[in-house]
Amino acid sequence: MTKIYPLMPLRDIVIFPHMVAPLVVGREKSIRALEDAMEKKTEIFLVTQLEPTCEDPNEGEIYQCGTLSTVMQLLRLPDGTIKALVEGQRRARIVSRVPHEEFMQVEVEECTEVLPGQDELIAYERELRKAFQQFAHLGKKIGEEVVVSCSSIEDPVKLANVICSHLPLSSKEKQEVLEVETLGGRIELLLEILFRELQLAEVERKINIKVKQKLSRAQRDYYLGEKIREMQKEIGQGEDGVDEMTELENIIKAKKMPAYARARVQKELKKLRGMPAMSAETTVVRSYIDTILGLPWKKRSKGQLNVLKAEGILNKDHYGLEKPKERILEFLAVQSQVAKLKGPILCFVGPPGVGKTSICQSIAKSMGREFARLSLGGLRDEAEIRGHRRTYVGAMAGKVLRAMQKVGVANPVFCLDEIDKMSTDFRGDPAAALLEVLDPEQNSSFNDHYLDLDYDLSQVFFITTANSLEGIPIPLQDRMEIIQLSGYTEEDKQVIAEKYLLPKQLKANGFQKDDIFLSPGAMLTVVRHYTREAGVRGLERVLASLCRKVARDRLQKGKKSKKYRIGEKSVPTYLGTPKYRYGLAEERDEVGLATGLAWTQVGGVLLQIEVILMPGKGKLTLTGQLGDVMQESAQAAYSYIRSRAKELKLEPDFYEKVDIHVHVPEGAIPKDGPSAGITIATTLASALTGRPIRHELAMTGEITLRGRVLPIGGLTEKLLAAKRGNITKVLLPEENGRDLKDVPAKIKNALDIKLVSHMDQVLEQALLSKGKNK
């Protein structure tokens, strides 16, 4: 029985019954044939063309035998082609061509399957399954899932079709199998092909074995040649008598390290010996061995501890800084009495330029130890501290162990700079990784991910530096002893400039020791009018600029041997117009203007707070880029003033008649902190009562709604700012009285310090009677 079907020629693929295949169709006639079959829900005749390169084959350029197939799915792609999913159903032959304008159409006759006898069919089926399994396992060209799928097929016709569809054969061979009329003949042809492929696979296997044997022989010859060369070196015929592996082995034997580390490095050396020289893994293993051997496991600095000598070095290198030097000398005194002391973790906190890092170098010098430094500013990857695991490409040890390698001893003075500047992101929290490094109870067995061995850091004298405690997590603060380094007074800066900074810059700029001399008045002018900072870094830059100006003047005038004596009035000649006005205190008593004391990361500063009153309905406006804490302080101060209206002789409803504007100048600078409450309250009281505030007075402290004055932090820095700003009288919270013992005497003696516990005392000290403003 014949029937008419649309025909689609295939390039270089043969579709068998029971075979599901995706096809990408681009020829217009083929697309129309597929769409016609899909639209009419009929089958399509798929047949392979003789020449795959032919674009429009005619009836004589295609095979006569093909497969009637079902179109399961059509998907039109953006480039105009169609992706079709087809499933072969039955074999068929072309009887005649039926003319059609849009695509090829043929009349086909289905092929009847001719089966052998039952016993013969069973034998054919067994041999086919056995041969296919052997081919699949030997050649590794067919997946295990295909073998399992075929083993579950019971129909011998379907089994033959499915096996043939999966064999890696040419289109011509597959077409030959498809055209065989009888099932027995088709299976015989399949078995013939499988046995041929099995023989070819066996030949390929033997060839591979021979090639590998030749390669092994070549490698053996290479190693034997290397041994011969080494033997020649031993008897004096080579460049030297020791090869790289033997040299490494000698280094391992000589290196002092714990037993577990020695066992690991010997294991890695054994692995390295068996690796090809040019292997990528060889480089990884060699780097690991070098890392272990480069670490100072038991090598220590043998500095002699002499407390008096150490005190002399610290005093010579650093002016001031009494508390840090006292703590260091205490540690040295204790270490001289005990055999082993767990390394302390000191944290120097202070503004930039006060000498935090340089004092660490002086500590190492005074202790006779090596000095290591690691900057943590901007660090955001935990692996920078703990190292990368060796499974990663380019893995290496963390910065801590790399610094230990560089310094070469197990007990250095180790400075971790800018510990408050670390960041956190998706790569982990480096501050958390530092917890183990800086914990005296844990760092005796610090485990770096790359090293994967315990390393003893307990003998390291760790010192960290920070500008502010705010950036350091509380658990990390708990592991350190915090030592505050305040800023320098003007007198301190003068001494530091004369003893340290100016001689250093003279040498750096090519001058002799006495080529430039600044009178005390000139040095004070430089400190007061050309710098404003807690430290001395800016002062050093100004002195460097002065040296450059003098150097240019000498060359222009041709007097290279001229000595320069610079007085107070000559400073602007070299440094230009003064940048800063000396003294920030107001020159006269004002109503609604008070001076507060604040702490910032660069030290203490004076903070002017202004209040003006305007007709209105009681609106309170706060400006000056204030943070949440200062805004709350202003609200509390305003509420306190309203509650004390009667005592201040204000009308009970005064706040309903005026708008109040509180402003803190220098609005571009963010300001926040719990210490401006009493200053804002005093300014409000002054503006509302019309009583001026003493211009030579500054204050600091937080306020409660009941008027109690609460303690503050950063006391030394704030008092230092008051002294620099020409303030003579300071109001402090009473609870901060116990902290005054830590303030240098030269600062306390220069100020009239009054302790207050309640806001009434503040107003009594700060406000003048009406008409008494100067």
C-alpha positions as MATLAB code, in Angstrom:
seq = 'MTKIYPLMPLRDIVIFPHMVAPLVVGREKSIRALEDAMEKKTEIFLVTQLEPTCEDPNEGEIYQCGTLSTVMQLLRLPDGTIKALVEGQRRARIVSRVPHEEFMQVEVEECTEVLPGQDELIAYERELRKAFQQFAHLGKKIGEEVVVSCSSIEDPVKLANVICSHLPLSSKEKQEVLEVETLGGRIELLLEILFRELQLAEVERKINIKVKQKLSRAQRDYYLGEKIREMQKEIGQGEDGVDEMTELENIIKAKKMPAYARARVQKELKKLRGMPAMSAETTVVRSYIDTILGLPWKKRSKGQLNVLKAEGILNKDHYGLEKPKERILEFLAVQSQVAKLKGPILCFVGPPGVGKTSICQSIAKSMGREFARLSLGGLRDEAEIRGHRRTYVGAMAGKVLRAMQKVGVANPVFCLDEIDKMSTDFRGDPAAALLEVLDPEQNSSFNDHYLDLDYDLSQVFFITTANSLEGIPIPLQDRMEIIQLSGYTEEDKQVIAEKYLLPKQLKANGFQKDDIFLSPGAMLTVVRHYTREAGVRGLERVLASLCRKVARDRLQKGKKSKKYRIGEKSVPTYLGTPKYRYGLAEERDEVGLATGLAWTQVGGVLLQIEVILMPGKGKLTLTGQLGDVMQESAQAAYSYIRSRAKELKLEPDFYEKVDIHVHVPEGAIPKDGPSAGITIATTLASALTGRPIRHELAMTGEITLRGRVLPIGGLTEKLLAAKRGNITKVLLPEENGRDLKDVPAKIKNALDIKLVSHMDQVLEQALLSKGKNK';
ca = [
       0.000    0.000    0.000;
       1.380    3.390   -0.994;
       0.733    6.846    0.394;
       1.842   10.419   -0.393;
       4.054   12.293    2.122;
       6.123   15.517    2.099;
       9.857   14.763    1.709;
      12.756   16.465    3.383;
      16.325   15.586    2.266;
      18.967   15.337    5.035;
      22.642   16.248    4.913;
      25.059   13.658    6.313;
      22.603   12.079    8.776;
      20.472    8.928    8.592;
      17.281    8.657   10.649;
      16.335    5.169   11.887;
      12.978    4.042   13.265;
      12.665    4.626   17.045;
      15.390    7.318   16.835;
      14.697   10.819   18.223;
      16.907   13.525   16.693;
      17.025   17.347   16.687;
      17.447   18.936   13.253;
      18.331   22.522   12.356;
      16.633   23.279    9.022;
      17.511   26.262    6.867;
      16.435   25.385    3.307;
      13.110   26.963    2.358;
      11.628   23.803    0.787;
      12.524   21.740    3.850;
      10.953   24.335    6.170;
       7.718   24.296    4.139;
       7.663   20.490    4.167;
       8.029   20.456    7.964;
       5.328   23.093    8.430;
       2.973   21.199    6.109;
       3.490   17.967    8.064;
       3.005   19.788   11.352;
      -0.105   21.618   10.129;
      -1.799   18.518    8.620;
      -0.602   16.333   11.505;
       0.853   13.832    9.090;
       4.237   12.107    8.911;
       7.186   13.346    6.868;
       9.548   11.202    4.801;
      13.176   11.788    5.823;
      15.810   10.538    3.421;
      19.559   11.190    3.163;
      20.964   12.888    0.068;
      23.919   11.435   -1.804;
      26.056   14.596   -1.659;
      25.830   16.597    1.591;
      26.966   19.794   -0.169;
      24.111   19.822   -2.676;
      21.679   22.693   -1.902;
      18.654   21.586   -3.950;
      18.853   17.828   -4.640;
      16.511   16.296   -7.213;
      15.009   12.825   -7.201;
      18.204   11.233   -8.539;
      20.427   12.815   -5.908;
      18.803   11.209   -2.842;
      18.636    7.615   -1.564;
      15.470    5.739   -2.278;
      15.134    4.235    1.189;
      14.335    6.476    4.171;
      12.236    6.716    7.318;
       8.726    7.968    7.892;
       8.967   10.240   10.925;
       6.759   12.232   13.249;
       7.435   15.956   13.777;
       7.337   16.350   17.566;
       8.239   20.024   17.856;
       9.091   23.074   15.738;
      10.896   26.170   16.985;
      11.655   29.154   14.759;
      15.031   30.721   15.582;
      15.912   34.467   15.286;
      18.113   33.861   12.224;
      15.171   32.453   10.219;
      16.068   28.769   10.589;
      13.856   26.182   12.281;
      14.858   23.742   14.974;
      12.802   20.551   14.651;
      12.574   17.514   16.894;
      11.661   14.366   14.920;
      11.117   10.699   15.795;
      11.610    7.899   13.256;
       8.647    5.485   12.909;
       8.957    3.055    9.984;
      11.233    2.303    7.040;
       9.878    3.104    3.569;
      10.898    3.346   -0.126;
      10.075    5.931   -2.779;
       7.635    4.682   -5.433;
       7.256    7.894   -7.438;
       7.543   11.647   -7.178;
       4.385   13.726   -6.834;
       4.711   17.295   -8.223;
       4.309   20.120   -5.697;
       5.183   23.815   -6.034;
       6.483   24.550   -2.539;
       8.355   21.378   -1.525;
       9.242   17.846   -2.610;
       6.423   15.323   -2.281;
       6.671   11.584   -2.951;
       4.586    8.469   -2.966;
       6.204    5.866   -0.688;
       5.671    2.252    0.206;
       6.390    1.072    3.772;
       8.977   -1.728    4.114;
       7.760   -4.913    5.744;
      10.066   -6.407    8.354;
      11.152   -9.975    7.424;
      12.012  -11.827   10.651;
      14.113  -15.042   10.899;
      13.069  -18.073   12.848;
      12.608  -17.859   16.603;
      15.812  -19.687   17.578;
      17.837  -17.841   14.971;
      16.358  -14.526   16.142;
      17.370  -15.225   19.752;
      20.923  -16.089   18.670;
      21.182  -12.936   16.542;
      19.902  -10.817   19.426;
      22.373  -12.304   21.957;
      25.360  -11.820   19.665;
      24.312   -8.253   18.891;
      23.964   -7.314   22.576;
      27.301   -8.957   23.436;
      29.213   -7.284   20.598;
      27.682   -3.873   21.330;
      28.608   -4.068   25.018;
      32.200   -5.067   24.157;
      32.474   -2.181   21.700;
      31.020    0.318   24.193;
      33.401   -0.710   27.000;
      36.508   -1.000   24.850;
      36.305    2.122   22.729;
      34.793    4.427   25.372;
      32.933    6.134   22.514;
      29.445    5.273   23.827;
      28.139    6.350   27.220;
      27.154    3.893   29.914;
      23.592    5.246   29.917;
      23.180    4.184   26.253;
      24.304    0.634   27.100;
      21.851    0.478   30.002;
      19.046    1.817   27.808;
      19.721   -0.764   25.084;
      19.798   -3.615   27.581;
      16.179   -2.861   28.489;
      14.906   -3.076   24.876;
      13.132   -6.383   24.224;
      12.005   -5.854   20.599;
      14.888   -7.098   18.346;
      13.861   -4.763   15.475;
      13.984   -1.722   17.739;
      17.235   -2.971   19.295;
      18.961   -3.177   15.895;
      17.741    0.299   14.905;
      18.758    1.957   18.182;
      22.217    0.337   18.217;
      22.894    1.392   14.642;
      21.789    4.971   15.372;
      24.378    5.216   18.175;
      27.333    3.703   16.342;
      30.023    6.209   15.174;
      29.662    5.233   11.479;
      29.589    7.183    8.250;
      26.244    8.088    6.640;
      26.952    5.713    3.815;
      27.398    2.708    6.144;
      24.291    3.582    8.125;
      22.307    3.889    4.897;
      23.488    0.401    3.882;
      22.157   -1.010    7.155;
      18.842    0.852    6.758;
      18.288   -0.572    3.230;
      18.698   -4.277    4.210;
      15.242   -5.858    3.848;
      15.473   -8.708    6.360;
      16.139   -8.273   10.061;
      18.614  -11.154   10.022;
      20.626   -9.570    7.227;
      20.564   -6.232    8.991;
      21.869   -7.755   12.240;
      24.573   -9.690   10.351;
      25.775   -6.462    8.747;
      25.744   -4.762   12.160;
      27.766   -7.617   13.686;
      30.263   -7.386   10.850;
      30.696   -3.661   11.456;
      30.987   -4.132   15.258;
      33.622   -6.885   14.929;
      35.597   -4.691   12.536;
      35.442   -1.768   14.967;
      36.482   -4.034   17.863;
      39.539   -5.171   15.935;
      40.425   -1.551   15.091;
      40.010   -0.550   18.756;
      42.301   -3.383   19.833;
      44.917   -2.277   17.304;
      44.651    1.311   18.589;
      45.107    0.077   22.150;
      48.261   -1.831   21.244;
      49.638    1.195   19.389;
      48.980    3.405   22.453;
      50.787    0.927   24.702;
      53.802    0.934   22.392;
      53.869    4.761   22.267;
      53.693    4.970   26.065;
      56.496    2.446   26.368;
      58.624    4.541   24.033;
      57.871    7.658   26.086;
      58.750    5.828   29.307;
      61.986    4.662   27.720;
      62.771    8.248   26.680;
      62.085    9.489   30.212;
      64.233    6.714   31.635;
      67.039    7.669   29.283;
      66.653   11.308   30.387;
      66.887   10.420   34.078;
      69.831    8.097   33.447;
      71.551   10.923   31.547;
      70.935   13.246   34.479;
      72.419   10.701   36.870;
      75.459   10.293   34.661;
      75.971   14.053   34.640;
      75.649   14.159   38.416;
      78.197   11.359   38.757;
      80.527   13.356   36.524;
      80.089   16.356   38.824;
      80.889   14.177   41.835;
      84.228   13.172   40.323;
      85.003   16.764   39.347;
      83.912   16.710   35.713;
      80.858   18.988   36.254;
      80.333   22.579   37.364;
      79.613   21.647   40.979;
      79.048   18.495   42.933;
      75.537   19.031   44.329;
      72.232   18.862   42.453;
      69.138   20.873   43.343;
      67.337   18.073   45.177;
      70.379   17.207   47.253;
      70.841   20.881   48.056;
      67.238   21.102   49.241;
      67.716   17.984   51.344;
      70.809   19.498   52.962;
      68.922   22.708   53.720;
      66.111   20.717   55.350;
      68.604   18.813   57.517;
      70.300   22.033   58.606;
      67.076   23.983   59.204;
      65.898   24.161   62.809;
      62.171   23.484   62.816;
      59.562   21.446   64.727;
      59.263   17.742   63.984;
      55.830   18.085   62.362;
      57.107   20.765   59.973;
      60.183   18.684   59.091;
      58.000   15.641   58.373;
      55.761   17.693   56.081;
      58.586   19.254   54.098;
      60.342   15.873   53.674;
      57.089   14.409   52.362;
      56.772   17.240   49.868;
      60.422   16.803   48.805;
      59.785   13.125   48.135;
      56.809   14.100   45.976;
      58.939   16.687   44.172;
      61.625   14.131   43.272;
      59.102   12.049   41.324;
      57.706   14.946   39.271;
      58.788   16.001   35.776;
      60.892   19.156   35.863;
      58.565   21.107   33.552;
      55.320   20.125   35.289;
      53.114   22.941   36.626;
      52.643   20.966   39.853;
      56.414   20.988   40.343;
      56.396   24.773   40.685;
      53.556   24.623   43.231;
      55.307   22.043   45.414;
      58.654   23.839   45.172;
      57.053   27.140   46.227;
      55.449   25.412   49.206;
      58.765   23.896   50.294;
      60.508   27.269   49.925;
      57.799   28.899   52.071;
      58.318   26.414   54.907;
      62.106   26.678   54.721;
      61.951   30.476   54.545;
      60.080   30.821   57.842;
      62.080   31.496   61.018;
      60.863   28.584   63.143;
      63.438   28.770   65.933;
      65.821   31.552   64.976;
      65.589   34.472   67.417;
      67.164   37.862   67.943;
      69.672   37.750   70.805;
      69.342   41.352   71.938;
      70.568   42.072   75.448;
      67.847   43.532   77.632;
      69.153   46.628   79.401;
      66.314   48.743   80.767;
      68.476   51.816   81.369;
      69.900   51.641   77.860;
      66.411   51.158   76.419;
      65.142   54.184   78.341;
      67.993   56.256   76.932;
      67.195   55.189   73.363;
      63.490   55.964   73.744;
      64.185   59.374   75.270;
      66.723   60.180   72.563;
      64.471   59.203   69.663;
      61.187   60.608   70.987;
      60.320   63.726   72.896;
      57.305   63.378   75.210;
      55.099   60.247   74.944;
      55.713   59.488   78.591;
      52.930   56.924   79.078;
      53.833   54.702   76.078;
      57.499   54.764   77.072;
      56.594   53.899   80.668;
      54.561   50.844   79.536;
      57.356   49.659   77.254;
      59.971   49.937   79.991;
      57.673   48.013   82.356;
      57.462   45.189   79.815;
      61.234   45.121   79.359;
      61.771   45.060   83.122;
      59.449   42.063   83.498;
      60.969   40.230   80.528;
      64.436   40.587   82.008;
      63.197   38.659   85.081;
      61.370   35.750   83.419;
      62.545   33.152   80.938;
      59.593   33.547   78.586;
      56.838   36.129   78.566;
      53.885   35.975   76.220;
      54.191   38.792   73.757;
      52.020   41.766   74.741;
      49.673   43.355   72.242;
      49.920   47.134   72.502;
      47.686   49.474   70.500;
      48.817   53.072   70.042;
      45.800   55.255   69.281;
      46.275   58.871   68.302;
      46.022   61.481   65.561;
      48.213   61.277   62.440;
      51.766   62.505   62.811;
      52.239   61.972   66.569;
      54.880   59.260   66.057;
      52.984   55.975   66.470;
      54.944   54.068   63.829;
      58.321   55.608   64.604;
      58.052   54.736   68.285;
      57.567   51.087   67.235;
      60.929   51.252   65.447;
      62.525   52.729   68.554;
      61.061   49.912   70.665;
      62.696   47.336   68.373;
      65.988   49.231   68.570;
      65.856   49.479   72.362;
      65.073   45.751   72.682;
      67.746   44.691   70.204;
      65.153   42.969   68.011;
      64.393   42.998   64.317;
      61.520   45.211   63.162;
      58.667   44.135   60.856;
      55.863   46.355   59.626;
      52.588   45.562   57.877;
      50.086   48.199   56.744;
      46.466   47.069   57.040;
      44.878   50.186   55.529;
      42.226   49.245   52.963;
      42.680   45.487   53.523;
      39.402   43.704   52.780;
      40.317   40.106   51.930;
      40.579   37.640   54.808;
      43.036   35.565   52.751;
      45.566   38.432   53.006;
      45.882   37.537   56.708;
      45.268   33.773   56.721;
      46.663   32.971   53.269;
      45.058   31.193   50.292;
      44.426   27.475   50.232;
      46.845   25.590   47.973;
      44.002   24.449   45.711;
      43.771   27.985   44.249;
      45.888   29.107   41.316;
      48.575   31.524   42.489;
      48.029   30.672   46.172;
      50.478   32.082   48.680;
      50.891   32.533   52.415;
      49.241   35.447   54.213;
      50.895   38.813   54.798;
      51.728   37.952   58.419;
      53.839   34.909   57.535;
      55.384   36.666   54.517;
      56.500   39.458   56.849;
      57.968   36.840   59.208;
      59.868   35.340   56.263;
      61.240   38.749   55.375;
      62.325   39.670   58.918;
      63.988   36.276   59.433;
      63.518   35.837   63.207;
      60.719   34.381   65.328;
      60.653   37.194   67.903;
      60.577   40.534   66.075;
      58.786   43.704   67.032;
      55.856   43.576   64.611;
      53.973   46.791   63.813;
      50.472   46.420   62.357;
      49.740   49.901   61.010;
      46.285   51.402   60.437;
      44.357   48.587   62.112;
      41.252   50.794   62.114;
      41.296   51.181   58.319;
      40.427   47.576   57.385;
      37.254   46.921   55.369;
      34.794   44.059   55.022;
      33.241   42.631   51.861;
      32.226   39.304   50.281;
      35.812   38.014   50.623;
      35.570   37.902   54.408;
      36.401   40.000   57.440;
      40.161   40.500   57.925;
      39.572   41.991   61.390;
      38.078   38.665   62.481;
      41.097   36.833   61.022;
      43.372   39.034   63.155;
      41.708   37.790   66.339;
      43.823   34.635   66.288;
      46.996   36.538   65.400;
      46.610   39.009   68.276;
      45.315   36.647   70.972;
      48.177   35.610   73.316;
      46.247   32.446   74.176;
      45.847   31.352   70.544;
      48.708   32.715   68.464;
      51.140   30.051   69.658;
      49.456   27.798   67.069;
      48.482   30.209   64.278;
      47.311   28.205   61.255;
      47.791   29.786   57.842;
      45.576   28.281   55.115;
      48.458   28.002   52.646;
      50.964   26.586   55.102;
      48.406   24.301   56.818;
      50.829   23.988   59.744;
      50.758   25.556   63.204;
      53.179   28.464   63.474;
      54.189   30.003   66.809;
      53.593   33.774   66.954;
      53.572   33.989   70.747;
      57.139   35.349   70.879;
      56.349   38.248   68.558;
      55.972   41.668   70.218;
      52.896   42.928   68.343;
      52.168   46.641   68.301;
      49.178   48.039   66.426;
      48.440   51.641   65.515;
      45.143   53.414   64.838;
      43.798   56.919   64.486;
      40.517   56.061   66.200;
      39.046   53.206   68.210;
      35.756   53.545   66.337;
      37.024   51.516   63.382;
      38.280   48.617   65.527;
      35.746   45.856   66.406;
      35.175   45.339   70.148;
      36.481   41.705   70.174;
      39.729   42.936   68.612;
      40.008   45.808   71.104;
      39.614   43.265   73.914;
      42.827   41.518   72.863;
      44.923   44.691   72.977;
      46.149   47.136   75.583;
      45.049   50.569   74.398;
      47.525   53.418   74.881;
      46.343   56.867   73.833;
      48.890   59.193   72.217;
      47.706   62.777   72.473;
      48.807   65.610   70.237;
      51.767   67.859   70.994;
      51.725   71.282   72.620;
      53.397   74.247   70.957;
      56.366   73.862   73.298;
      56.654   70.180   72.380;
      56.549   70.991   68.673;
      59.283   73.604   69.063;
      61.571   71.143   70.816;
      60.817   68.354   68.290;
      61.414   70.705   65.361;
      64.753   71.944   66.746;
      66.091   68.538   67.869;
      64.725   66.188   65.216;
      62.885   67.662   62.249;
      65.142   70.566   61.211;
      68.426   68.533   61.396;
      66.735   65.764   59.402;
      65.611   68.169   56.663;
      68.987   69.933   56.577;
      70.669   66.628   55.829;
      67.995   65.601   53.294;
      68.377   68.900   51.381;
      72.181   68.961   51.298;
      72.906   71.473   54.095;
      75.443   71.323   56.878;
      74.263   71.217   60.469;
      74.616   74.984   61.146;
      73.768   76.341   57.660;
      70.242   77.331   58.719;
      69.290   78.534   62.178;
      65.775   79.520   63.266;
      65.436   81.690   66.359;
      62.951   80.528   69.036;
      60.575   83.270   67.916;
      60.838   82.169   64.272;
      60.214   78.524   65.185;
      57.174   79.537   67.266;
      55.864   81.556   64.322;
      56.207   78.525   62.048;
      54.379   76.334   64.570;
      51.586   78.855   65.236;
      50.902   80.408   61.862;
      51.904   77.774   59.267;
      50.627   74.530   60.808;
      47.536   73.413   62.643;
      47.634   69.735   63.532;
      47.914   67.358   66.458;
      51.149   65.758   65.164;
      54.253   67.128   63.504;
      54.046   65.744   59.977;
      52.820   69.034   58.542;
      55.490   70.890   60.514;
      58.160   68.720   58.896;
      56.788   69.544   55.435;
      56.904   73.276   56.223;
      60.540   72.983   57.371;
      61.366   71.044   54.185;
      59.801   73.865   52.159;
      61.902   76.400   54.088;
      65.080   74.449   53.275;
      64.190   74.386   49.567;
      63.601   78.142   49.538;
      66.989   78.747   51.167;
      68.701   76.346   48.733;
      67.292   78.237   45.745;
      68.299   81.585   47.289;
      71.893   80.363   47.773;
      72.176   79.236   44.151;
      70.656   82.419   42.732;
      73.025   84.637   44.761;
      76.031   82.391   44.202;
      76.811   82.148   47.918;
      76.920   78.412   48.627;
      78.770   78.896   51.911;
      76.398   81.540   53.296;
      74.892   80.856   56.727;
      71.248   81.764   57.177;
      69.910   83.125   60.473;
      66.146   83.425   60.247;
      64.282   85.571   62.769;
      60.597   85.884   63.537;
      60.012   88.712   61.034;
      61.885   86.910   58.229;
      59.708   83.804   58.199;
      57.066   85.229   55.748;
      59.913   86.009   53.307;
      60.483   82.276   52.861;
      57.091   80.726   53.670;
      54.734   83.414   52.399;
      51.646   84.791   54.089;
      50.714   82.986   57.326;
      48.016   80.366   56.752;
      46.436   80.306   60.210;
      45.415   82.841   62.812;
      46.875   82.151   66.213;
      44.219   81.536   68.831;
      40.679   80.555   67.970;
      39.090   82.068   71.068;
      36.844   85.037   70.413;
      38.303   88.452   71.109;
      35.227   89.773   72.960;
      32.308   88.424   74.941;
      29.302   87.729   72.735;
      25.648   86.894   73.270;
      24.649   83.526   71.782;
      28.209   82.431   70.925;
      30.047   79.789   72.979;
      33.245   77.815   72.474;
      33.083   74.043   72.848;
      35.764   71.381   72.798;
      35.492   68.425   70.399;
      37.584   65.392   69.509;
      38.296   64.321   65.913;
      40.581   61.753   64.314;
      43.241   64.430   63.870;
      43.111   65.537   67.525;
      41.146   68.041   69.571;
      39.542   71.133   68.042;
      37.640   74.191   69.212;
      34.021   74.325   68.150;
      32.110   77.617   68.019;
      28.350   77.254   68.471;
      26.048   80.129   67.491;
      22.388   80.782   68.331;
      20.159   83.532   66.982;
      16.527   84.307   67.771;
      13.907   85.347   65.237;
      10.203   86.170   65.583;
       8.275   83.002   64.982;
       6.305   80.158   66.539;
       8.895   78.115   68.408;
      10.647   76.303   65.541;
      14.132   74.904   66.370;
      16.531   74.747   63.395;
      19.873   72.896   63.566;
      22.533   73.417   60.848;
      26.213   72.673   60.369;
      26.099   69.031   59.145;
      25.419   67.668   62.619;
      25.250   63.959   63.292;
      22.427   62.201   65.124;
      24.143   62.430   68.524;
      24.677   66.197   68.313;
      21.114   66.754   67.116;
      19.838   64.823   70.116;
      22.132   66.869   72.365;
      20.619   70.068   70.958;
      17.087   68.803   71.561;
      17.958   67.837   75.152;
      19.588   71.225   75.782;
      16.523   73.045   74.399;
      14.195   70.976   76.592;
      16.345   71.731   79.649;
      16.262   75.500   78.967;
      12.484   75.387   78.615;
      12.197   73.520   81.924;
      14.343   76.207   83.635;
      12.512   79.198   82.174;
      11.494   80.506   85.575;
      15.024   80.350   87.038;
      16.393   82.067   83.931;
      13.719   84.777   84.253;
      12.117   83.914   80.955;
       8.427   84.093   80.198;
       6.753   80.641   80.429;
       5.601   80.832   76.794;
       8.782   82.344   75.365;
       9.259   79.442   72.971;
       5.924   80.200   71.275;
       7.069   83.633   70.162;
      10.502   82.994   68.655;
      12.206   80.676   66.203;
      15.626   79.463   67.340;
      18.484   78.702   64.912;
      21.479   76.725   66.260;
      24.468   76.687   63.924;
      27.911   75.125   64.149;
      30.197   76.833   61.571;
      32.432   75.005   59.090;
      29.355   73.199   57.814;
      31.263   71.155   55.220;
      32.868   69.144   58.034;
      30.649   66.416   59.574;
      30.379   66.828   63.346;
      29.083   64.314   65.843;
      29.806   63.095   69.354;
      28.339   63.171   72.883;
      30.173   66.226   74.264;
      28.406   69.343   72.951;
      25.299   69.294   75.154;
      26.344   71.865   77.780;
      27.840   74.156   75.119;
      24.553   74.234   73.162;
      22.551   74.759   76.383;
      24.811   77.652   77.421;
      24.473   79.274   74.002;
      20.678   78.941   74.115;
      20.557   80.435   77.617;
      22.771   83.325   76.528;
      20.663   84.138   73.480;
      17.363   83.948   75.400;
      18.525   85.958   78.413;
      20.709   88.416   76.524;
      23.684   87.660   78.788;
      27.086   87.403   77.043;
      29.396   84.369   77.367;
      33.014   84.671   78.497;
      35.168   84.660   75.367;
      38.215   83.128   77.088;
      36.211   80.120   78.321;
      35.614   76.756   76.622;
      33.572   73.808   77.804;
      32.802   70.182   77.047;
      30.271   67.741   78.431;
      26.946   66.095   77.691;
      23.679   67.148   79.304;
      20.667   65.237   80.602;
      17.112   66.551   80.620;
      17.498   67.306   84.339;
      20.677   69.291   83.755;
      23.237   66.782   84.995;
      26.627   67.018   83.236;
      27.889   63.673   81.911;
      31.574   62.706   81.355;
      33.320   62.783   77.983;
      36.304   61.148   76.247;
      39.418   62.484   74.575;
      40.179   64.748   77.536;
      43.871   65.339   76.826;
      43.269   66.146   73.161;
      40.516   68.618   74.044;
      42.604   70.404   76.666;
      45.466   70.555   74.192;
      43.159   72.196   71.661;
      42.084   74.719   74.321;
      45.695   75.592   75.076;
      46.511   75.966   71.373;
      43.416   78.147   70.893;
      44.394   80.747   73.536;
      41.685   79.576   75.946;
      42.440   80.292   79.599;
      39.498   78.680   81.391;
      37.858   75.272   80.759;
      34.711   73.702   82.223;
      34.856   69.901   82.508;
      32.414   67.268   83.846;
      33.141   66.449   87.468;
      33.398   62.751   86.690;
      36.377   63.494   84.410;
      38.351   64.802   87.403;
      39.970   61.398   87.886;
      41.295   61.557   84.294;
      43.223   64.767   84.914;
      46.113   62.806   86.405;
      46.878   61.469   82.890;
      47.024   64.973   81.407;
      50.574   66.388   81.109;
      51.349   68.966   83.796;
      52.352   71.648   81.249;
      48.810   71.532   79.826;
      47.029   71.533   83.220;
      49.142   74.379   84.565;
      48.376   76.559   81.549;
      44.587   76.317   82.035;
      42.136   77.247   84.777;
      40.138   74.003   84.931;
      36.773   73.984   86.720;
      34.822   70.790   87.368;
      31.031   71.010   87.138;
      28.314   68.464   87.845;
      25.170   70.425   86.946;
      24.136   72.841   84.231;
      23.402   75.556   86.798;
      27.123   75.610   87.664;
      27.988   75.895   83.970;
      25.710   78.921   83.496;
      27.050   80.519   86.639;
      30.644   80.204   85.375;
      29.990   81.006   81.710;
      27.399   83.807   81.634;
      28.164   87.411   82.461;
      25.641   89.925   83.719;
      23.956   92.053   81.088;
      26.055   94.969   79.973;
      29.372   93.453   81.091;
      30.549   92.249   77.694;
      33.932   93.611   76.802;
];
